[in-house]
């Protein structure tokens, strides 16, 4: 009975917080014990976005581990770290105030890989004495990530090997799948729900005053369009994504992710509306006028920066979409930090020549995680005009809501 109630509670949390996913939902920071952890148990840290914490607890069920919750202002890991809301200070703070230092015999903390865009390993070690290990992208992969070893390594042994790159990944190997973000059917469904719910709620209230008899029709239409747009997203994703990489785009092209496929879906919906009118006997000029205008508005709204709502493509509103990662081979040591934190599996490391390459650079989402984490400053952004945006700029200036780093294209001057 207890297990049933737990499963029901978890399901309700997922449903409710998916509906309001566009809003920050914070939970308490601090330490949570999973199972019966001892001094050699792994320490795993995440943000204080409530849904993330619940999914972490679910993924770690049956294990013995310490789960640290750091303040991210109730925002999910990737958005918070990229936007400067999940920082080195937040990690250091929870490590110092949670009491974890008195509970374990080691100083290794596993962080979600997507936090690598905003949290730096070196300051955390220098100020708190903890080494960061980058875990997998998704919570569901943590058991497999930890499965091959029994607890953390003996600190007496590992303290002599701090300088060995990747030492902590022995027994903590991440496959390419574990390192890579995707946008599968479950995630696309969640995004459809998180878009449809607020839109239908607002539109339904507006329709009470504008077209009262069309409230139900409006709500159903919004949910239907939202699900179709996201569920069929793989069919036209690349077309829309490639368009956004071209410089000199108009505001219309940047804001709305239209292409032949998405326009075809829009036309199909207008035909469905007409079919609905015929089948229900409501095929009148007045109905078709209202329904046609409403359908066009809904399609426009749901295609508003659609790419930016996915983990696969950069928002059209972000100027960073035009930047390219460049490798300074004279600085590169092939230590594989870039490969370890890249969410799109863009990098390949040549172990013999100790050099990194970017054979899948077209898949890059310009998150900057590789630049932030490279200890040799061998990576940087270049703009279409050839201007260099150095690592210190990427580390210092985070993206705001509109995708601005508060620096000019040369990466030299802060702007308001």
CORCORNOR-V236455 format. One record per backbone hydrogen bond with DSSP energy under -1.0 kcal/mol. NH is the residue of the N-H (numbers start at 1). CO is the residue of the C=O. If there is no record, write none. Layout:
# CORCORNOR-V236455
<<NH:CO> <NH:CO>>
This chain:
# CORCORNOR-V236455
<<5:1> <6:2> <7:3> <8:4> <9:5> <10:6> <11:7> <12:8> <13:9> <14:10> <15:11> <16:12> <17:13> <18:14> <19:15> <20:16> <21:18> <23:20> <25:74> <27:48> <30:69> <32:67> <34:65> <41:38> <44:66> <45:110> <46:68> <50:25> <53:49> <54:50> <55:51> <56:52> <57:53> <58:54> <59:55> <60:56> <63:60> <65:34> <66:42> <67:32> <68:44> <69:30> <70:46> <75:72> <80:76> <81:77> <82:78> <83:79> <85:80> <86:80> <91:87> <92:88> <93:89> <94:90> <95:91> <96:92> <97:93> <98:94> <102:99> <103:100> <104:100> <105:39> <109:131> <110:43> <111:133> <115:112> <116:113> <118:115> <119:115> <124:120> <125:121> <126:122> <127:123> <128:124> <129:125> <131:107> <133:109> <135:111> <137:178> <141:138> <142:139> <145:141> <146:142> <147:143> <149:146> <152:40> <157:154> <158:154> <159:155> <160:157> <161:158> <164:161> <167:164> <169:166> <170:167> <172:169> <179:175> <181:343> <188:184> <189:185> <190:186> <191:187> <192:188> <193:189> <194:190> <195:191> <196:192> <197:193> <199:195> <200:196> <201:197> <202:198> <203:199> <204:200> <205:201> <206:202> <207:203> <208:204> <209:206> <210:206> <211:207> <214:211> <215:212> <218:214> <219:215> <220:216> <221:217> <222:218> <223:219> <224:220> <225:221> <226:222> <227:223> <228:224> <229:225> <230:226> <231:227> <232:228> <233:230> <235:232> <236:233> <237:233> <240:236> <241:237> <242:238> <243:239> <244:240> <245:242> <246:243> <254:250> <255:251> <256:252> <257:303> <258:256> <263:259> <264:260> <265:261> <266:262> <267:263> <268:264> <269:265> <270:266> <271:267> <272:268> <273:269> <274:270> <275:271> <276:272> <277:273> <278:274> <279:275> <280:276> <282:277> <283:277> <284:282> <288:284> <289:285> <290:286> <291:287> <292:288> <293:289> <294:290> <295:291> <296:292> <297:293> <298:294> <299:295> <300:296> <301:297> <302:298> <303:299> <304:301> <305:255> <306:303> <309:306> <310:307> <318:315> <321:318> <322:319> <323:320> <324:382> <326:380> <328:378> <331:328> <332:328> <340:336> <341:337> <342:338> <348:357> <350:355> <354:350> <355:350> <357:348> <360:346> <361:358> <363:360> <364:361> <372:368> <373:369> <374:370> <377:374> <380:326> <381:389> <382:324> <383:387> <386:383> <389:381> <394:390> <395:391> <396:392> <397:393> <399:82> <400:404> <403:400> <408:413> <411:408> <415:406>>
